[in-house]
Amino acid sequence: MHSDKRIYHLIPPKSEENLPLLFESPHSGTFHPEDGDEHIPSGKVFPGVDRFVDQLFAFVPDIGASLIHAHFTRCYIDPNRALDDMRPEWFNAPWPAPLSPTEKSEHGIGLIWPKQCGITHEPDDIQSRIDGYYRPYHQAIQNEIDALHKRHGRSLHISCHSAPDKIMVPQINPRVNYKADIVISDQFGHTADAAIGKKLRKLFEELGYKALSNDPFQGDELIRAHGSPQNKRHSIQIEINRRLYMDEQKIKIHDKRFAKLQNDLRDIFISLHRQI
């Protein structure tokens, strides 16, 4: 197993029981490569960081699964966006391939974050980010999934995220009048067997969490790229309300809430493994 300290860290299972699960946190990184043209203040980098998510899932190796987390900040390049999710005006020269900007890039949070950086990019610079950070991170995930599939004949990849309390509001179902604690996404059954998401939601609800499925998040590139349920390669995204484990204003862990959530996550994913 390989970990590149600039790109990602891979922590293999510590338990003898190797579960067919892979957890990864793509947005917990705060490293902004010094060889880039941008010199972004921490206030610009940190708003997009899923703070403490890698620490929240630190239990994963103890239960017999691998954990991958990115070191680079998503402001530099976001592994959870498609490679063509950019706008042509972001560059000072033509991008050499067709672009398909989404609503995310309309808001400046596509593959790169030009509004955060405040500059126009050289296409060669962005290509170097893709080759040096984006592709190796995705390849690390693919390698782990391949290994799990070879050993178990199946795999479940869990992409771990967090979101501010204020945006955990349903958009698809207006009849739901509460903020979600947990959102489980599988792009409406396209990246994982729908039964897995249903079981996971039920496990959260049994512990008193308000859980939703594919609303307001449906999941992005990481589960799309690595989910293939017809081949028993399942990928889901889990979005956690940050108020469950931290003080959002002070950007500080709330020790008691953090410990409870971490213990619940451990129990939930052990139970889920036994049911799939």
C-alpha positions as CSV (number, residue, x, y, z in Angstrom):
1,M,0.0,0.0,0.0
2,H,1.3,3.5,-0.9
3,S,0.6,6.8,0.8
4,D,1.9,10.0,-0.6
5,K,2.1,12.6,2.2
6,R,1.4,15.4,-0.2
7,I,-1.6,13.8,-1.8
8,Y,-3.3,11.3,0.5
9,H,-2.8,9.0,3.5
10,L,-3.9,5.4,3.4
11,I,-4.4,3.7,6.7
12,P,-4.8,-0.1,6.3
13,P,-6.9,-2.3,8.6
14,K,-5.4,-3.0,12.0
15,S,-7.8,-5.8,12.8
16,E,-7.3,-9.4,11.5
17,E,-10.9,-9.3,10.2
18,N,-10.7,-7.6,6.9
19,L,-14.1,-6.1,6.0
20,P,-15.2,-5.4,2.4
21,L,-15.4,-1.7,3.3
22,L,-13.4,1.3,2.2
23,F,-13.9,4.7,3.8
24,E,-12.4,7.9,2.3
25,S,-12.5,11.6,3.2
26,P,-11.7,13.7,0.1
27,H,-12.3,17.1,1.6
28,S,-10.5,17.0,5.0
29,G,-7.2,18.2,3.6
30,T,-5.8,21.6,4.3
31,F,-2.5,21.4,2.4
32,H,-2.2,23.9,-0.5
33,P,0.8,23.0,-2.7
34,E,3.5,25.7,-2.6
35,D,4.4,25.2,-6.2
36,G,1.0,26.7,-7.3
37,D,0.7,30.3,-8.4
38,E,-1.9,31.0,-5.7
39,H,-1.0,32.0,-2.2
40,I,-4.4,31.6,-0.6
41,P,-5.0,32.8,3.0
42,S,-6.3,30.2,5.4
43,G,-9.6,31.9,5.5
44,K,-10.1,31.2,1.8
45,V,-9.0,27.5,2.1
46,F,-10.8,26.4,5.2
47,P,-14.5,27.2,4.3
48,G,-14.4,24.3,1.8
49,V,-12.8,21.9,4.3
50,D,-14.8,19.1,5.9
51,R,-13.1,19.8,9.2
52,F,-12.3,16.8,11.4
53,V,-14.0,14.2,9.2
54,D,-10.7,12.2,8.9
55,Q,-10.5,12.2,12.8
56,L,-14.2,11.3,13.1
57,F,-13.6,8.1,11.0
58,A,-10.3,7.3,12.7
59,F,-11.9,4.2,14.2
60,V,-12.1,2.6,10.7
61,P,-8.8,0.6,10.7
62,D,-9.7,-0.8,14.2
63,I,-12.8,-2.5,12.8
64,G,-10.9,-4.1,9.9
65,A,-11.4,-1.6,7.0
66,S,-9.1,0.9,5.2
67,L,-9.3,4.7,5.5
68,I,-8.0,7.1,2.8
69,H,-8.0,10.8,3.3
70,A,-6.8,13.6,1.1
71,H,-4.1,16.0,2.3
72,F,-4.6,18.6,-0.4
73,T,-7.4,21.2,-0.1
74,R,-10.3,21.0,-2.5
75,C,-9.7,24.6,-3.3
76,Y,-6.6,23.5,-5.2
77,I,-8.4,20.7,-7.0
78,D,-11.6,18.9,-6.0
79,P,-11.5,15.1,-6.5
80,N,-15.3,15.0,-6.1
81,R,-15.9,17.0,-9.3
82,A,-15.8,15.7,-12.9
83,L,-12.7,16.7,-14.9
84,D,-14.8,18.8,-17.3
85,D,-16.7,20.7,-14.6
86,M,-15.0,24.0,-15.4
87,R,-15.9,27.2,-17.3
88,P,-13.8,28.5,-20.3
89,E,-13.5,32.0,-18.9
90,W,-11.5,30.6,-15.9
91,F,-8.5,30.3,-18.2
92,N,-6.2,32.7,-20.0
93,A,-5.9,30.3,-22.9
94,P,-8.3,27.6,-24.4
95,W,-8.8,24.4,-22.4
96,P,-7.7,21.6,-24.7
97,A,-10.9,19.5,-24.3
98,P,-14.7,20.1,-24.2
99,L,-16.0,21.4,-20.9
100,S,-19.4,20.6,-19.3
101,P,-19.8,23.1,-16.5
102,T,-22.5,22.3,-13.9
103,E,-24.3,24.4,-11.4
104,K,-21.4,23.8,-9.0
105,S,-19.0,25.6,-11.4
106,E,-21.5,28.3,-11.9
107,H,-21.0,29.0,-8.2
108,G,-17.2,28.8,-8.5
109,I,-16.8,25.4,-6.8
110,G,-16.2,23.1,-9.8
111,L,-13.0,21.1,-10.3
112,I,-11.1,24.2,-9.2
113,W,-12.2,27.3,-7.2
114,P,-11.3,30.4,-9.2
115,K,-13.5,32.7,-7.2
116,Q,-11.6,31.7,-4.1
117,C,-8.3,32.2,-5.8
118,G,-9.2,35.4,-7.6
119,I,-7.0,34.7,-10.6
120,T,-7.2,33.3,-14.2
121,H,-5.4,30.0,-14.5
122,E,-2.9,28.6,-17.0
123,P,-4.3,25.4,-18.5
124,D,-1.0,23.7,-18.0
125,D,-1.2,24.5,-14.3
126,I,-4.6,22.8,-13.9
127,Q,-3.4,19.8,-15.9
128,S,-0.5,19.4,-13.5
129,R,-3.0,19.4,-10.6
130,I,-5.1,16.7,-12.4
131,D,-2.0,14.5,-13.0
132,G,-0.3,15.2,-9.7
133,Y,-3.2,15.1,-7.3
134,Y,-6.6,14.2,-8.7
135,R,-5.7,11.1,-10.7
136,P,-3.4,9.6,-7.9
137,Y,-6.2,10.1,-5.3
138,H,-8.8,8.3,-7.5
139,Q,-6.3,5.6,-8.4
140,A,-5.7,4.9,-4.7
141,I,-9.4,4.4,-4.2
142,Q,-9.6,2.2,-7.3
143,N,-6.7,0.1,-6.1
144,E,-8.3,-0.5,-2.7
145,I,-11.7,-1.4,-4.3
146,D,-10.0,-3.8,-6.6
147,A,-8.2,-5.5,-3.7
148,L,-11.4,-5.8,-1.7
149,H,-13.2,-7.2,-4.7
150,K,-10.5,-9.8,-5.3
151,R,-10.6,-10.9,-1.7
152,H,-14.4,-10.7,-1.0
153,G,-16.1,-10.7,-4.3
154,R,-17.8,-7.4,-3.4
155,S,-17.0,-4.0,-1.9
156,L,-18.6,-1.0,-0.4
157,H,-16.9,2.4,-0.7
158,I,-18.1,5.1,1.7
159,S,-17.2,8.7,0.7
160,C,-17.3,10.7,4.0
161,H,-18.3,14.3,4.1
162,S,-19.7,17.0,6.4
163,A,-21.8,20.1,5.8
164,P,-22.9,23.2,7.7
165,D,-26.1,22.8,9.7
166,K,-27.8,25.6,7.7
167,I,-27.6,23.8,4.4
168,M,-28.9,20.4,5.6
169,V,-32.3,21.3,4.4
170,P,-34.3,19.1,2.1
171,Q,-34.8,20.5,-1.4
172,I,-36.6,17.6,-3.2
173,N,-39.3,16.9,-0.7
174,P,-40.8,20.2,0.7
175,R,-43.0,18.2,3.1
176,V,-39.9,17.4,5.2
177,N,-39.7,20.3,7.6
178,Y,-36.6,19.4,9.5
179,K,-32.9,19.7,9.0
180,A,-31.1,16.4,8.4
181,D,-28.5,15.0,10.8
182,I,-27.3,12.6,8.1
183,V,-27.8,12.4,4.3
184,I,-27.1,9.1,2.5
185,S,-26.6,9.4,-1.2
186,D,-26.3,6.8,-4.0
187,Q,-27.5,8.9,-6.9
188,F,-30.9,7.2,-6.6
189,G,-29.6,3.7,-6.7
190,H,-27.1,4.2,-9.6
191,T,-23.9,3.8,-7.5
192,A,-25.0,1.2,-5.0
193,D,-27.8,-1.3,-4.5
194,A,-30.6,0.8,-3.1
195,A,-31.1,-1.7,-0.3
196,I,-27.7,-0.7,1.2
197,G,-28.7,2.9,1.5
198,K,-32.1,1.9,3.0
199,K,-30.4,-0.3,5.6
200,L,-27.9,2.4,6.5
201,R,-30.6,5.0,6.9
202,K,-32.6,2.7,9.1
203,L,-29.6,2.1,11.4
204,F,-29.1,5.8,11.8
205,E,-32.8,6.3,12.5
206,E,-32.8,3.5,15.1
207,L,-30.3,5.5,17.1
208,G,-32.4,8.7,16.9
209,Y,-30.7,10.5,14.0
210,K,-32.8,12.3,11.4
211,A,-31.6,10.8,8.1
212,L,-32.5,11.5,4.5
213,S,-31.8,9.8,1.2
214,N,-30.4,11.7,-1.8
215,D,-31.8,15.0,-0.5
216,P,-30.4,17.6,-0.5
217,F,-27.3,15.8,-1.8
218,Q,-27.3,13.1,-4.4
219,G,-23.6,12.4,-4.4
220,D,-20.9,13.5,-6.9
221,E,-18.0,12.3,-8.9
222,L,-16.3,10.0,-6.4
223,I,-19.3,7.6,-6.0
224,R,-20.2,8.0,-9.7
225,A,-16.7,7.0,-10.8
226,H,-16.3,4.1,-8.4
227,G,-19.8,2.8,-8.0
228,S,-20.8,-0.2,-10.2
229,P,-23.6,-2.1,-8.3
230,Q,-24.1,-4.5,-11.2
231,N,-20.6,-5.7,-10.5
232,K,-21.0,-5.7,-6.7
233,R,-18.9,-2.5,-6.4
234,H,-21.1,-0.3,-4.3
235,S,-20.4,3.4,-3.5
236,I,-22.3,5.7,-1.3
237,Q,-21.8,9.2,0.1
238,I,-22.5,10.1,3.7
239,E,-23.0,13.8,4.6
240,I,-22.9,14.6,8.3
241,N,-24.3,17.7,9.9
242,R,-21.4,19.5,11.5
243,R,-23.3,20.5,14.6
244,L,-23.3,16.9,15.6
245,Y,-19.6,17.0,16.5
246,M,-18.2,20.5,16.4
247,D,-18.7,24.2,17.2
248,E,-19.1,25.6,13.7
249,Q,-18.3,29.2,14.8
250,K,-15.1,28.4,16.7
251,I,-14.1,25.6,14.3
252,K,-13.5,23.3,17.3
253,I,-14.5,19.8,18.2
254,H,-17.2,19.4,20.8
255,D,-15.7,16.5,22.8
256,K,-18.8,14.9,24.1
257,R,-20.8,15.1,20.9
258,F,-17.8,14.0,18.9
259,A,-17.3,10.9,21.0
260,K,-20.9,9.9,20.8
261,L,-21.1,10.3,17.1
262,Q,-17.9,8.4,16.5
263,N,-19.1,5.5,18.7
264,D,-22.4,5.4,16.9
265,L,-20.7,5.4,13.5
266,R,-18.6,2.5,14.5
267,D,-21.6,0.5,15.7
268,I,-23.7,1.4,12.6
269,F,-21.0,0.3,10.0
270,I,-20.3,-2.9,11.9
271,S,-24.0,-3.6,11.8
272,L,-24.3,-2.6,8.1
273,H,-21.4,-5.0,7.2
274,R,-23.2,-7.9,8.8
275,Q,-26.3,-7.2,6.8
276,I,-24.8,-6.9,3.3
